[in-house]
Amino acid sequence: MGNDTKKTDILIAILILGSFWGLSEVVLGSLFKQAGIPFRTGILIGIGMYLMGIAAGSYKKYSMLAGIAVIAVLSKLMVVPILGVSVMCKANSCLAVLVDGLALLGAATLFRKKIGNNTGSRIICGLTAGFSAAVIFYFAGMKTAPCPNLLTYSQLSGFISYMFNKGLTWMIFSGAFFPLGYILGERLKNTVVNLRMNRPIFYYTASLTLIVCCWTAVGLAISAGY
């Protein structure tokens, strides 16, 4: 695989996976909230970790994890031009997504020599990323645009309570979903390469269609009040 082709494949993967993550944040996040589903944040974080796990398993290029998070954030921020709201209205939710991507990037880099063929290390990587993301989000969120819920944990004892109530959930879902995504990514790698080599027109057309459909769905969902 040539360098230019590999870079193109990585870019396409970033756009597709980031778009799916953004779609899940907008649509599933709203549906979960309306339905009163418990551990809503943990599930959404798990989905993000799963999608980033696919990228990690397929390409072993962990820097792309941050790119996936950025695309997801940009997708969520479609609410700004569509509804004319302030960026600060989504500051904390976007911060959470970005922090998840950076935390997993750091953890994957730390465990890069072990997660390639060790399921236990992948679980530990996910747990580490979930824990790190929870801690970073707590302190960064307090400085960015703290919501009423986050402010209830503003004291030292509140931080401990936050980590037990929120941080533990982030860890569990990250530790469970990242390895699953990694396994799928390893299995899809050759399939994607073969599809690009043997049916390039279908590969690029399907990739573009998926990206456009995700962003269109996000726009329609936001317009509908999701």
Long-range contacts (C-beta under 8 A, 24 or more apart in sequence): 1-193, 5-196, 9-59, 9-192, 9-193, 9-196, 10-59, 10-61, 10-64, 12-204, 12-207, 13-55, 13-58, 13-59, 13-64, 14-55, 14-64, 14-67, 14-68, 14-71, 15-71, 15-207, 15-211, 16-207, 16-210, 16-211, 16-214, 17-51, 17-52, 17-54, 17-55, 17-68, 17-71, 18-51, 18-67, 18-68, 18-69, 18-70, 18-71, 18-72, 18-74, 18-75, 19-71, 19-72, 19-75, 19-210, 19-211, 19-214, 19-215, 19-218, 20-51, 20-210, 20-214, 21-47, 21-48, 21-51, 21-52, 21-68, 21-69, 21-71, 21-72, 21-75, 21-97, 22-71, 22-72, 22-73, 22-74, 22-75, 22-76, 22-214, 22-215, 22-218, 23-75, 23-214, 23-217, 23-218, 23-221, 24-48, 25-72, 25-75, 25-76, 25-93, 25-97, 26-75, 26-76, 26-79, 26-218, 26-221, 26-222, 26-226, 27-217, 27-218, 27-221, 27-226, 29-93, 30-221, 30-226, 31-226, 39-169, 39-173, 41-96, 41-166, 41-169, 41-170, 42-169, 42-170, 42-172, 42-173, 43-173, 45-96, 45-100, 45-130, 45-133, 45-170, 45-173, 45-174, 46-173, 46-174, 46-176, 46-177, 47-177, 48-72, 48-97, 48-100, 48-101, 49-100, 49-104, 49-126, 49-129, 49-130, 49-173, 49-174, 49-177, 49-178, 49-181, 50-177, 50-178, 50-180, 50-181, 51-181, 52-100, 52-101, 52-104, 52-178, 52-181, 53-122, 53-126, 53-177, 53-178, 53-179, 53-180, 53-181, 53-182, 53-183, 53-184, 53-185, 54-181, 54-182, 54-184, 54-185, 54-188, 55-185, 56-104, 56-108, 56-115, 56-178, 56-181, 56-182, 56-185, 57-181, 57-182, 57-183, 57-184, 57-185, 57-186, 57-187, 57-188, 57-189, 58-185, 58-186, 58-188, 58-189, 58-192, 59-185, 59-189, 60-116, 62-105, 62-108, 62-109, 62-112, 63-105, 65-101, 65-104, 65-105, 65-108, 66-101, 66-102, 66-105, 68-101, 69-97, 69-98, 69-100, 69-101, 69-102, 70-98, 70-101, 72-97, 72-101, 73-97, 73-98, 75-214, 75-215, 75-218, 76-218, 78-215, 78-218, 78-219, 78-222, 79-222, 82-219, 82-222, 82-223, 83-222, 83-223, 88-145, 91-144, 91-145, 92-141, 92-144, 92-145, 92-146, 92-147, 92-150, 95-137, 95-140, 95-141, 95-144, 96-133, 96-137, 96-141, 99-133, 99-136, 99-137, 99-140, 100-129, 100-133, 100-174, 102-133, 102-136, 103-128, 103-129, 103-130, 103-132, 103-133, 103-136, 104-129, 104-133, 104-174, 104-178, 106-132, 107-132, 115-182, 119-179, 122-178, 122-179, 122-182, 123-175, 123-176, 123-178, 123-179, 124-175, 125-178, 126-174, 126-175, 126-176, 126-177, 126-178, 126-179, 127-171, 127-172, 127-174, 127-175, 129-174, 129-178, 130-167, 130-170, 130-171, 130-172, 130-173, 130-174, 130-175, 131-167, 131-170, 131-171, 133-170, 133-174, 134-162, 134-163, 134-166, 134-167, 134-170, 134-171, 135-163, 135-167, 138-162, 138-163, 138-167
